[in-house]
Amino acid sequence: MAIFLVVAGIFFFFAATVGFLRFPDFYTRMHATGKGDTFGLLLSLLGLSIYNMLENPPGTWGVQTVKVLSIASSVPCQPDSHSRAAPLRF
C-alpha cells in the first residue's frame, strides 16, 4: 500500500510537470502545477508515513500526521496567491 501511494504521488508530480510544459498560458499552468503538486505531495507523504509507521514506534505517528495536515492546508494556497498577483506583474 505504501509503495502504491508513493508511486501514485510520483505520477502526479510527473503529470503536473507535463501540464506545466504543455499548457499555453500562465493560469492553466498554475492550475496544473497546483493540483498535481498538492496531490503528489500528499500521496507521497501518506505513503512514506504508512511505511514509517510500520518501521518505527507509535510515538512518531503524530509527527507524520502534523506534516501531512500542514502541507494539505498550505500547498493549495500557493497557486491561488500567484494567480492573483499575476495581473499586478504584467
The 8 nearest C-alpha neighbors of each residue, nearest first, counted from 0:
[[1, 3, 2, 4, 46, 49, 50, 5],
 [0, 2, 46, 4, 3, 50, 49, 5],
 [1, 3, 5, 4, 0, 6, 46, 47],
 [2, 4, 0, 6, 1, 5, 7, 46],
 [5, 3, 46, 7, 1, 42, 2, 6],
 [4, 6, 43, 8, 2, 46, 7, 3],
 [5, 7, 9, 3, 8, 4, 2, 10],
 [8, 6, 10, 4, 5, 9, 3, 11],
 [39, 9, 7, 43, 42, 5, 11, 10],
 [8, 10, 12, 6, 11, 7, 39, 13],
 [9, 11, 7, 13, 8, 12, 14, 6],
 [12, 10, 39, 14, 35, 8, 13, 9],
 [13, 11, 9, 15, 39, 10, 14, 36],
 [12, 14, 10, 16, 11, 15, 9, 17],
 [15, 13, 11, 17, 16, 12, 18, 10],
 [16, 14, 35, 32, 18, 12, 31, 13],
 [15, 17, 19, 13, 18, 14, 12, 20],
 [16, 18, 14, 20, 19, 15, 21, 13],
 [19, 17, 15, 21, 16, 20, 31, 22],
 [20, 18, 28, 16, 17, 21, 22, 15],
 [19, 21, 17, 18, 22, 16, 28, 23],
 [22, 20, 18, 19, 17, 23, 28, 16],
 [23, 21, 18, 28, 19, 20, 24, 27],
 [22, 24, 21, 25, 27, 28, 20, 19],
 [25, 23, 26, 27, 22, 28, 29, 21],
 [24, 26, 28, 27, 29, 23, 82, 22],
 [27, 25, 29, 28, 24, 30, 82, 31],
 [26, 28, 30, 29, 25, 24, 22, 31],
 [27, 29, 19, 31, 25, 26, 30, 22],
 [30, 28, 26, 32, 27, 31, 78, 33],
 [29, 31, 27, 33, 28, 32, 34, 26],
 [32, 30, 28, 15, 29, 18, 33, 34],
 [31, 33, 15, 35, 29, 30, 36, 34],
 [32, 34, 30, 78, 36, 31, 35, 29],
 [33, 35, 37, 31, 32, 36, 30, 38],
 [36, 34, 15, 11, 32, 38, 37, 33],
 [35, 37, 39, 33, 38, 32, 34, 12],
 [36, 38, 34, 40, 35, 39, 33, 74],
 [39, 37, 41, 35, 40, 36, 42, 34],
 [40, 8, 38, 11, 36, 42, 12, 37],
 [39, 41, 43, 37, 38, 42, 36, 44],
 [40, 42, 38, 44, 43, 39, 45, 37],
 [41, 43, 8, 45, 39, 4, 44, 40],
 [44, 42, 5, 8, 40, 46, 45, 41],
 [43, 45, 47, 41, 46, 42, 48, 40],
 [44, 46, 48, 42, 43, 47, 41, 49],
 [47, 45, 1, 4, 43, 49, 5, 48],
 [46, 48, 50, 44, 49, 45, 51, 43],
 [49, 47, 51, 45, 46, 50, 44, 63],
 [50, 48, 52, 46, 51, 47, 1, 45],
 [49, 51, 47, 53, 48, 52, 1, 46],
 [50, 52, 48, 54, 53, 49, 55, 47],
 [53, 51, 49, 50, 55, 54, 48, 60],
 [52, 54, 50, 51, 55, 49, 56, 48],
 [53, 55, 51, 52, 50, 56, 49, 57],
 [56, 54, 52, 51, 53, 57, 59, 58],
 [55, 57, 58, 59, 52, 54, 60, 53],
 [58, 56, 59, 60, 55, 52, 61, 53],
 [59, 57, 56, 60, 61, 55, 62, 52],
 [58, 60, 62, 57, 61, 56, 63, 55],
 [61, 59, 63, 62, 57, 58, 64, 52],
 [60, 62, 64, 63, 59, 65, 58, 57],
 [63, 61, 65, 59, 64, 60, 66, 58],
 [62, 64, 66, 60, 61, 65, 48, 67],
 [63, 65, 61, 67, 66, 62, 68, 60],
 [64, 66, 68, 62, 63, 67, 69, 61],
 [67, 65, 63, 69, 64, 68, 70, 62],
 [66, 68, 64, 70, 65, 69, 71, 63],
 [69, 67, 71, 65, 70, 66, 64, 72],
 [70, 68, 72, 66, 71, 67, 65, 73],
 [69, 71, 73, 67, 72, 68, 74, 66],
 [72, 70, 68, 69, 73, 67, 74, 41],
 [71, 73, 69, 70, 68, 74, 75, 76],
 [72, 74, 70, 76, 75, 71, 69, 77],
 [73, 75, 76, 70, 77, 71, 37, 72],
 [76, 74, 77, 73, 33, 37, 78, 72],
 [77, 75, 79, 74, 73, 78, 80, 72],
 [76, 78, 80, 79, 75, 74, 81, 73],
 [79, 77, 81, 33, 80, 29, 76, 82],
 [78, 80, 82, 76, 77, 81, 83, 75],
 [79, 81, 83, 77, 78, 82, 76, 84],
 [82, 80, 78, 84, 83, 79, 85, 77],
 [81, 83, 85, 79, 84, 80, 78, 26],
 [84, 82, 80, 81, 85, 79, 86, 87],
 [83, 85, 81, 87, 82, 86, 80, 88],
 [84, 86, 82, 88, 87, 83, 81, 89],
 [87, 85, 88, 89, 84, 83, 82, 81],
 [88, 86, 85, 84, 89, 83, 82, 81],
 [89, 87, 85, 86, 84, 83, 81, 82],
 [88, 86, 87, 85, 84, 25, 82, 83]]
